[in-house]
Amino acid sequence: METISWDDFQKIELRVGTIIQVEDFPQAHKPAYKLSIDFGEEIGTKKSSAQITNLYSKEELLGRQVICVLNFPIKQIGPFQSEVLTTGFEALDGVVLIQPERPVSNGLRLA
């Protein structure tokens, strides 16, 4: 495992947001959703493509808080531009989302 410095870690913008819209993404090569995530007034709403269809329905994602990387470059996925990376763990049955254990304000940075 490669070690990084504290300065390297601080460059990563890991922030919490609330999923406010979930759409199917049939154009994706692997099953995915198109998410709209609210990061609060300062940052606004960002879009993300997430391969989480194995474990989550669209209905259970609405209103869920997730942790995202905000400072990766935009990634073009077919006709969709993914602005943030929604984080999760790759388990045997699919990706398990990372989320705060209790509600917090949208836009807060991981400390």
C-alpha positions as CSV (number, residue, x, y, z in Angstrom):
1,M,0.0,0.0,0.0
2,E,1.4,3.4,-0.9
3,T,1.4,6.0,1.8
4,I,0.3,9.6,1.2
5,S,1.0,12.7,3.2
6,W,-1.6,14.6,5.2
7,D,-1.3,17.4,2.6
8,D,-2.2,14.8,-0.2
9,F,-5.3,13.7,1.8
10,Q,-6.4,17.3,2.3
11,K,-6.5,17.9,-1.4
12,I,-9.4,15.4,-1.7
13,E,-12.8,17.2,-1.4
14,L,-14.9,14.6,0.3
15,R,-18.3,16.1,1.1
16,V,-21.7,15.0,2.1
17,G,-24.8,15.6,0.0
18,T,-28.4,14.4,-0.2
19,I,-29.7,12.6,-3.2
20,I,-32.7,14.6,-4.5
21,Q,-33.3,12.8,-7.9
22,V,-32.7,9.3,-9.2
23,E,-33.1,8.3,-12.8
24,D,-32.4,5.1,-14.7
25,F,-29.4,5.2,-17.0
26,P,-30.0,2.7,-19.8
27,Q,-27.1,4.1,-21.9
28,A,-24.5,3.1,-19.4
29,H,-22.4,0.0,-20.2
30,K,-23.0,-1.4,-16.7
31,P,-26.3,-1.0,-14.8
32,A,-26.3,2.5,-13.2
33,Y,-28.4,5.4,-12.0
34,K,-28.1,9.1,-12.7
35,L,-28.1,10.9,-9.4
36,S,-28.7,14.6,-8.6
37,I,-27.1,15.4,-5.2
38,D,-27.7,18.5,-3.2
39,F,-24.5,19.8,-1.5
40,G,-26.1,22.9,0.0
41,E,-26.2,26.6,-1.0
42,E,-22.4,27.1,-1.4
43,I,-21.9,24.2,-3.8
44,G,-25.3,23.5,-5.2
45,T,-26.5,20.4,-7.0
46,K,-24.1,18.1,-8.8
47,K,-24.7,15.0,-10.9
48,S,-23.2,11.6,-10.5
49,S,-23.4,8.2,-12.3
50,A,-23.4,5.4,-9.8
51,Q,-23.4,1.6,-10.4
52,I,-25.5,0.8,-7.3
53,T,-28.6,-0.8,-8.9
54,N,-27.8,-4.2,-7.4
55,L,-28.4,-3.1,-3.8
56,Y,-30.5,0.0,-4.0
57,S,-33.9,0.9,-5.6
58,K,-34.5,4.4,-6.8
59,E,-37.1,5.0,-4.1
60,E,-34.7,4.1,-1.2
61,L,-32.0,6.4,-2.6
62,L,-34.2,9.5,-2.5
63,G,-33.3,11.6,0.6
64,R,-30.3,9.5,1.5
65,Q,-27.0,11.3,2.4
66,V,-23.9,10.1,0.6
67,I,-20.2,11.0,0.6
68,C,-18.8,12.2,-2.7
69,V,-15.4,13.3,-4.1
70,L,-16.1,16.8,-5.6
71,N,-12.7,17.7,-7.1
72,F,-12.2,15.0,-9.7
73,P,-12.5,16.1,-13.3
74,I,-15.9,15.7,-14.9
75,K,-16.2,12.2,-16.5
76,Q,-18.2,11.8,-19.7
77,I,-20.2,8.6,-19.5
78,G,-22.1,8.2,-22.8
79,P,-24.4,11.1,-23.1
80,F,-24.0,12.0,-19.3
81,Q,-21.5,14.1,-17.5
82,S,-20.7,12.8,-14.1
83,E,-19.5,15.8,-11.9
84,V,-18.8,14.0,-8.7
85,L,-17.8,10.5,-7.6
86,T,-20.3,8.9,-5.2
87,T,-18.2,6.7,-2.9
88,G,-18.9,3.1,-1.8
89,F,-17.3,-0.2,-1.0
90,E,-17.3,-3.0,-3.7
91,A,-18.9,-6.0,-1.9
92,L,-19.6,-9.4,-3.5
93,D,-23.2,-8.4,-4.2
94,G,-22.7,-4.8,-5.4
95,V,-21.5,-1.4,-4.2
96,V,-22.4,-0.4,-0.7
97,L,-22.7,3.4,-0.3
98,I,-20.7,5.3,2.2
99,Q,-22.9,7.6,4.3
100,P,-22.8,9.5,7.6
101,E,-24.2,7.5,10.6
102,R,-26.5,10.4,11.4
103,P,-27.8,13.4,9.4
104,V,-25.5,16.3,8.9
105,S,-25.6,19.6,6.9
106,N,-25.2,19.2,3.1
107,G,-21.8,20.3,1.9
108,L,-19.9,19.5,5.1
109,R,-16.3,18.3,4.4
110,L,-15.0,15.0,5.8
111,A,-12.8,15.9,8.8
